[in-house]
Amino acid sequence: QVQLKESGGELVQAGDSLRLSCAVSGRTFSSYVMGWFRQAPGKEREIVASITYIGGRTYYKDSVKDRFIISRDNAKNTVSLQMDNLKPEDTAVYYCAAASSPTTTMTGPFDSWGQGTQVTVSS
């Protein structure tokens, strides 16, 4: 089992940047893919970005491709999400997730979740 703890969410203005971090503990070697999801009020949870443990291959939701960057530091057991040029529609609770199956794809399924961190972007 993997434990995940997000940090870095806060209230910012449109156009600002923010960096989210996810501390990973437990059986980290079993996390083949790490991802960031978000859930806005009244909407379903959606994947924002993901990255493989080996090779660092990445995936991004279309609407964030030119603004967000996912990265991981396997030595420090952290996964980060750099978010630039934030927009009000980026407002959501952001969740870190881990996939332990070797057959998982870049979009899941994910089987370990953090508690989430709130990102609010004012216009």
Buried (B, 14 or more C-beta within 10 A) or exposed (E): EBEBBBEBBEEBEEEBEBEBBBBBEBEBEBBBBBBBBBBBEEEEBEBBBBBBBEEEEBBBBEEBEEBBBBBBEBEEBBBBBBBBEBBEEBBBBBBBBBBBEEEBEBBBEBBBBBEBBEBBBEE
